[in-house]
Amino acid sequence: MKKLKYLIICLAVCLASCEDIADLQKDPGAITNPSADLIFTGILLNAYDSPWSLDQRHNQYMTQNEAYYEGQPYSWTTGSYDVFYTSLRNVNQMEQVADQAGAVATQYKTMAKFFKAYFYARATEMFGDVPMTEAIQGVSSQNFKPKYDSQKDIYVQVLKWLEQANAEMPALIASRATLPGDFIYNGDLSKWQKLINSFRLRTLISLSKRADDTPELNVKQQFATILSSPAKYPLILTNADNFQIVYNTFNTYPLWPSNGVVVKNDKRNTLAATYANIAKTTRDPRLMVVALPAEALAGNQDAFAKYAGGKTGDLQSTLLDQAGKGLLSMINFDFWEASAAGVPAIQLGASEVNFIIAEGINRGWATGNAANYYKSGIEESMKFYNIGTADIASFIAGNPYPEVQTAALNKILEQKYVSFFENSGKQAYYQFRRTGVPTFEVGQANSNNNQIPTRWAYPTSEYTNNESNVKASIQTQYSGADTQNGTMWLTK
């Protein structure tokens, strides 16, 4: 009997201990029921691209010359879904939390529409078809193998979300709704409305090859409607409204050294010729802000002849030799690293929007003065670099808007490329993929059979977790070949 009592006591103690251990294992600092504003902040942290990255070298703005680091070989194969679908799950959760909160959180439901459009557009432009209608249903519908939606259907839905988000904004702005958790626009919904419509213009111009053969998208009509109704569809037209990341002590600037000591010499990272040659040919004052004269060329009488970029296609050993001899320009450390805050990283800015409008008008999608928007695109970009008014006017006078339509289009695209220097993620590459402007350098360093890739192959995890659907989509799009050189519907 004593043994039985002893066993019962031990069992009771054990059960009590197990409960205590389970409770102790819970993280007291964990947020198990986050509010919409906390989720929104997390979404924003995944919504931007950093400058000074491999993407920017593949945009042919800089070259990495030290063999210890990866150069610019265009050797990518597969990409990752992680940022896109992690963010979309957070967007879905934010929408649900906002639903439960009622009218006080309506603005987060509107922002959810924008960010669904934003992340699905970013995913499809990298890969082609991606899961959308059945995506993010693992918990709610136990569907862990979503079908792939066609790129066309994705863009139809993306444009619908953007239209809906814009339509909801005026009432929210009138009610003085704010966005706690917003570290980009500090809760100013009028600025978010401009971003929504500007992103829609970016999306429409990215569909230029489908403007005539896909009536479901109404690319030209949508573009014209936005431009004809500026009050209904406000846009980012000045730098004050730029969608950009401002760095601080918590969100540190990528170039700022951890010890705070700026060494103003880095011959491993030098200017690329694709960018430098355009700037030199057009006598662009931005060149003298973003870069330093090459040491061996400093004696040239012509100011622009002092600058030089390395060819992206050259071997790293060749580039390193040139850099060691002082034949290549480094960045201007006094501009880019003047403080720990560095320089804001534009994600979608006024310069781009003005050039998009100029391109659309040039293509005949809307009425208006393309030359004026071309001029404004240059002005906003140069103002970002603190170029003086007289120098801006001189540059525009020396690079007027051409009278011939094709020459004018090329000039718009060229200047848009220059304005993308170390900002806006992969947009310079996407423009090259869509238009061929500017001509990208290919050479011995290229590890993709002397080709610039046209997409990213699907993540390898899809072949483990969603094999039948990913293979069916690859067959439909790329005749069964999932490579970085397939041509997606967007760019055919």
KOLNUVO-179246 format. One line per 3 residues: number of its first residue (from 1); their letters; for each residue z, x, y of C-alpha. Coordinates in steps of 0.2 Angstrom, whole numbers, plus 5000, padded with zeros to 4 digits. Example, Ala and Ser with C-alpha at 12.3 -4.5 7.8 and 13.67 -1.06 7.14 Angstrom:
BEGIN
1> as> 5039/5062/4978 | 5036/5068/4995
This chain:
BEGIN
1> mkk> 5000/5000/5000 | 5004/5014/5012 | 4987/5022/5008
4> lky> 4979/5006/5012 | 4988/5005/5029 | 4983/5023/5032
7> lii> 4965/5019/5029 | 4965/5004/5040 | 4973/5013/5054
10> cla> 4961/5028/5052 | 4946/5016/5052 | 4952/5007/5068
13> vcl> 4955/5024/5077 | 4937/5029/5071 | 4929/5013/5078
16> asc> 4939/5014/5094 | 4934/5032/5096 | 4915/5028/5092
19> edi> 4915/5016/5106 | 4923/5028/5118 | 4910/5041/5113
22> adl> 4896/5029/5116 | 4903/5025/5133 | 4906/5043/5137
25> qkd> 4888/5047/5133 | 4882/5035/5146 | 4877/5045/5162
28> pga> 4888/5038/5176 | 4875/5045/5188 | 4860/5036/5180
31> itn> 4851/5022/5189 | 4849/5008/5176 | 4843/4994/5188
34> psa> 4834/5003/5202 | 4830/4993/5218 | 4812/4991/5223
37> dli> 4814/5004/5237 | 4820/5018/5225 | 4805/5014/5214
40> ftg> 4794/5015/5229 | 4800/5032/5233 | 4797/5038/5216
43> ill> 4779/5031/5216 | 4776/5040/5233 | 4781/5057/5225
46> nay> 4767/5055/5212 | 4754/5049/5225 | 4749/5065/5233
49> dsp> 4739/5082/5229 | 4746/5099/5234 | 4735/5111/5244
52> wsl> 4733/5129/5238 | 4730/5123/5220 | 4717/5127/5207
55> dqr> 4708/5111/5212 | 4706/5118/5229 | 4698/5134/5222
58> hnq> 4686/5123/5212 | 4682/5115/5229 | 4676/5132/5233
61> ymt> 4688/5135/5248 | 4697/5150/5241 | 4695/5163/5227
64> qne> 4709/5170/5216 | 4705/5188/5213 | 4719/5195/5202
67> ayy> 4715/5194/5184 | 4733/5190/5179 | 4730/5173/5187
70> egq> 4717/5161/5183 | 4702/5162/5194 | 4689/5149/5197
73> pys> 4680/5148/5180 | 4677/5129/5179 | 4684/5130/5161
76> wtt> 4694/5114/5161 | 4690/5102/5146 | 4703/5088/5144
79> gsy> 4714/5080/5158 | 4730/5071/5158 | 4735/5053/5160
82> dvf> 4753/5057/5163 | 4754/5055/5182 | 4742/5039/5183
85> yts> 4751/5029/5169 | 4769/5035/5173 | 4765/5029/5191
88> lrn> 4757/5013/5185 | 4773/5009/5175 | 4783/5012/5190
91> vnq> 4772/5001/5200 | 4774/4987/5187 | 4793/4989/5187
94> meq> 4793/4988/5206 | 4783/4972/5206 | 4795/4964/5193
97> vad> 4810/4969/5203 | 4802/4963/5219 | 4799/4946/5210
100> qag> 4817/4945/5206 | 4823/4949/5223 | 4812/4935/5231
103> ava> 4806/4934/5249 | 4815/4949/5255 | 4805/4961/5244
106> tqy> 4788/4953/5246 | 4781/4968/5254 | 4784/4978/5239
109> ktm> 4773/4966/5229 | 4759/4969/5242 | 4761/4988/5240
112> akf> 4760/4986/5221 | 4743/4979/5223 | 4738/4994/5234
115> fka> 4745/5007/5222 | 4737/4999/5206 | 4721/5001/5215
118> yfy> 4725/5018/5220 | 4730/5025/5203 | 4717/5016/5193
121> ara> 4703/5023/5205 | 4710/5040/5203 | 4710/5039/5184
124> tem> 4693/5032/5182 | 4685/5045/5194 | 4692/5059/5183
127> fgd> 4687/5052/5166 | 4676/5037/5167 | 4682/5021/5157
130> vpm> 4701/5020/5156 | 4713/5007/5149 | 4717/4994/5163
133> tea> 4719/4976/5158 | 4729/4980/5142 | 4738/4995/5149
136> iqg> 4756/4995/5153 | 4760/4982/5140 | 4769/4992/5127
139> vss> 4786/4984/5131 | 4781/4967/5136 | 4767/4964/5123
142> qnf> 4770/4977/5111 | 4752/4983/5114 | 4753/5002/5112
145> kpk> 4734/5004/5109 | 4726/4997/5124 | 4707/4994/5125
148> yds> 4697/5004/5137 | 4689/4994/5152 | 4672/4999/5159
151> qkd> 4671/5009/5175 | 4662/4995/5183 | 4675/4982/5179
154> iyv> 4689/4994/5185 | 4680/4996/5202 | 4678/4977/5203
157> qvl> 4696/4974/5201 | 4701/4989/5212 | 4691/4982/5226
160> kwl> 4699/4965/5223 | 4717/4972/5224 | 4713/4981/5240
163> eqa> 4706/4965/5248 | 4721/4955/5243 | 4733/4968/5249
166> nae> 4725/4968/5266 | 4725/4949/5267 | 4744/4949/5264
169> mpa> 4748/4962/5277 | 4747/4952/5294 | 4760/4940/5288
172> lia> 4772/4954/5283 | 4769/4964/5299 | 4772/4948/5309
175> sra> 4788/4945/5300 | 4793/4963/5305 | 4795/4968/5286
178> tlp> 4799/4986/5283 | 4798/4997/5268 | 4815/5006/5264
181> gdf> 4811/5021/5254 | 4795/5025/5263 | 4795/5044/5268
184> iyn> 4776/5044/5273 | 4775/5030/5286 | 4793/5027/5289
187> gdl> 4791/5008/5284 | 4777/5005/5297 | 4766/4992/5288
190> skw> 4753/4992/5301 | 4749/5010/5296 | 4749/5006/5277
193> qkl> 4736/4992/5281 | 4725/5005/5289 | 4727/5016/5273
196> ins> 4723/5001/5262 | 4706/4998/5271 | 4702/5016/5273
199> frl> 4705/5019/5254 | 4693/5004/5251 | 4680/5013/5262
202> rtl> 4682/5029/5252 | 4680/5019/5236 | 4665/5010/5242
205> isl> 4656/5026/5247 | 4660/5034/5231 | 4650/5020/5223
208> skr> 4634/5025/5233 | 4624/5027/5217 | 4628/5010/5212
211> add> 4625/5001/5228 | 4608/4994/5224 | 4610/4990/5205
214> tpe> 4628/4982/5204 | 4628/4965/5213 | 4646/4962/5206
217> lnv> 4652/4975/5218 | 4643/4970/5234 | 4646/4988/5240
220> kqq> 4635/4987/5255 | 4641/4969/5260 | 4659/4974/5258
223> fat> 4656/4990/5269 | 4648/4980/5282 | 4661/4967/5282
226> ils> 4675/4979/5285 | 4666/4988/5300 | 4661/4971/5308
229> spa> 4679/4965/5308 | 4690/4979/5315 | 4705/4967/5319
232> kyp> 4705/4961/5301 | 4702/4977/5293 | 4710/4991/5304
235> lil> 4706/5009/5299 | 4713/5026/5300 | 4702/5033/5315
238> tna> 4714/5045/5323 | 4726/5059/5316 | 4741/5049/5321
241> dnf> 4738/5037/5306 | 4734/5050/5293 | 4740/5048/5276
244> qiv> 4748/5065/5274 | 4763/5074/5267 | 4775/5082/5279
247> ynt> 4785/5096/5270 | 4803/5099/5273 | 4818/5108/5264
250> fnt> 4818/5095/5250 | 4799/5094/5248 | 4795/5112/5250
253> ypl> 4778/5119/5256 | 4768/5127/5242 | 4765/5143/5252
256> wps> 4783/5146/5258 | 4791/5160/5249 | 4808/5156/5241
259> ngv> 4817/5170/5250 | 4809/5165/5267 | 4801/5181/5270
262> vvk> 4782/5179/5274 | 4772/5194/5269 | 4756/5193/5279
265> ndk> 4745/5201/5266 | 4738/5194/5251 | 4722/5201/5245
268> rnt> 4723/5191/5229 | 4719/5175/5238 | 4704/5176/5249
271> laa> 4692/5164/5258 | 4677/5158/5247 | 4659/5160/5253
274> tya> 4654/5142/5251 | 4666/5137/5265 | 4665/5153/5275
277> nia> 4646/5153/5276 | 4645/5136/5282 | 4658/5140/5295
280> ktt> 4649/5156/5301 | 4632/5148/5301 | 4638/5133/5312
283> rdp> 4650/5145/5322 | 4665/5134/5319 | 4681/5138/5328
286> rlm> 4691/5132/5314 | 4687/5147/5304 | 4697/5158/5316
289> vva> 4712/5147/5314 | 4712/5145/5295 | 4707/5163/5291
292> lpa> 4709/5181/5297 | 4694/5193/5300 | 4690/5205/5285
295> eal> 4698/5222/5289 | 4682/5231/5286 | 4672/5220/5297
298> agn> 4684/5219/5312 | 4673/5231/5322 | 4658/5219/5323
301> qda> 4654/5213/5340 | 4650/5195/5335 | 4666/5186/5332
304> fak> 4660/5176/5317 | 4652/5191/5308 | 4670/5198/5306
307> yag> 4674/5184/5293 | 4668/5184/5275 | 4671/5175/5259
310> gkt> 4670/5179/5241 | 4657/5171/5229 | 4666/5159/5218
313> gdl> 4654/5164/5204 | 4658/5182/5205 | 4670/5190/5192
316> qst> 4688/5193/5197 | 4686/5211/5196 | 4671/5211/5208
319> lld> 4681/5200/5220 | 4696/5211/5219 | 4686/5227/5222
322> qag> 4679/5218/5238 | 4696/5212/5244 | 4703/5230/5241
325> kgl> 4689/5237/5252 | 4694/5224/5266 | 4677/5215/5264
328> lsm> 4685/5198/5262 | 4695/5187/5273 | 4713/5182/5270
331> inf> 4721/5166/5276 | 4729/5166/5294 | 4747/5167/5289
334> dfw> 4753/5164/5307 | 4745/5146/5306 | 4748/5141/5288
337> eas> 4766/5149/5287 | 4772/5148/5304 | 4788/5139/5297
340> aag> 4795/5133/5281 | 4787/5116/5285 | 4770/5124/5284
343> vpa> 4755/5112/5288 | 4755/5094/5283 | 4744/5090/5268
346> iql> 4732/5077/5272 | 4728/5065/5258 | 4716/5053/5267
349> gas> 4713/5056/5285 | 4704/5051/5301 | 4691/5064/5299
352> evn> 4686/5058/5282 | 4686/5040/5287 | 4674/5043/5302
355> fii> 4662/5053/5291 | 4663/5039/5278 | 4658/5027/5292
358> aeg> 4644/5039/5298 | 4637/5040/5280 | 4637/5021/5277
361> inr> 4628/5018/5293 | 4616/5032/5290 | 4612/5024/5273
364> gwa> 4609/5007/5281 | 4624/4998/5274 | 4630/4993/5292
367> tgn> 4625/4993/5310 | 4633/5005/5322 | 4631/5023/5329
370> aan> 4632/5035/5315 | 4631/5050/5328 | 4647/5044/5337
373> yyk> 4656/5043/5320 | 4650/5060/5315 | 4656/5067/5332
376> sgi> 4673/5058/5330 | 4675/5066/5312 | 4672/5083/5319
379> ees> 4684/5080/5334 | 4698/5073/5323 | 4697/5088/5311
382> mkf> 4697/5101/5325 | 4712/5092/5334 | 4721/5094/5318
385> yni> 4719/5113/5319 | 4723/5112/5338 | 4706/5117/5344
388> gta> 4704/5115/5362 | 4693/5102/5370 | 4680/5114/5377
391> dia> 4678/5123/5360 | 4676/5106/5352 | 4662/5101/5364
394> sfi> 4653/5117/5362 | 4653/5116/5343 | 4646/5098/5344
397> agn> 4633/5103/5356 | 4628/5117/5345 | 4628/5106/5329
400> pyp> 4621/5089/5336 | 4618/5074/5324 | 4600/5076/5318
403> evq> 4587/5063/5321 | 4579/5064/5304 | 4589/5053/5292
406> taa> 4590/5064/5277 | 4595/5079/5288 | 4608/5069/5297
409> lnk> 4616/5063/5280 | 4616/5082/5274 | 4625/5086/5291
412> ile> 4638/5072/5289 | 4642/5078/5271 | 4643/5096/5276
415> qky> 4655/5093/5290 | 4665/5081/5279 | 4666/5096/5266
418> vsf> 4673/5108/5280 | 4686/5095/5285 | 4693/5094/5267
421> fen> 4698/5112/5268 | 4714/5113/5258 | 4718/5094/5259
424> sgk> 4713/5078/5250 | 4714/5084/5232 | 4698/5084/5223
427> qay> 4688/5074/5236 | 4677/5089/5240 | 4672/5092/5222
430> yqf> 4669/5073/5220 | 4658/5073/5235 | 4648/5088/5227
433> rrt> 4647/5078/5211 | 4640/5063/5220 | 4628/5071/5232
436> gvp> 4626/5089/5228 | 4632/5094/5246 | 4636/5108/5249
439> tfe> 4628/5118/5235 | 4642/5125/5224 | 4641/5143/5219
442> vgq> 4639/5147/5200 | 4639/5164/5193 | 4646/5176/5180
445> ans> 4664/5169/5182 | 4658/5152/5176 | 4665/5148/5159
448> nnn> 4655/5132/5157 | 4638/5138/5153 | 4634/5140/5171
451> qip> 4637/5122/5175 | 4650/5114/5187 | 4659/5101/5175
454> trw> 4656/5082/5179 | 4672/5075/5172 | 4687/5078/5162
457> ayp> 4688/5075/5143 | 4701/5062/5138 | 4718/5068/5134
460> tse> 4721/5074/5116 | 4735/5062/5114 | 4723/5047/5115
463> ytn> 4716/5053/5098 | 4733/5052/5091 | 4739/5036/5099
466> nes> 4724/5026/5103 | 4710/5034/5092 | 4699/5019/5089
469> nvk> 4698/5013/5107 | 4695/5030/5115 | 4681/5034/5102
472> asi> 4673/5017/5105 | 4673/5020/5124 | 4666/5038/5121
475> qtq> 4652/5031/5111 | 4648/5018/5124 | 4648/5030/5138
478> ysg> 4643/5047/5132 | 4635/5044/5115 | 4650/5050/5106
481> adt> 4652/5067/5115 | 4669/5068/5124 | 4665/5083/5135
484> qng> 4668/5089/5153 | 4649/5088/5156 | 4646/5070/5152
487> tmw> 4639/5059/5166 | 4649/5044/5170 | 4643/5027/5176
490> ltk> 4649/5031/5193 | 4638/5046/5196 | 4622/5041/5185
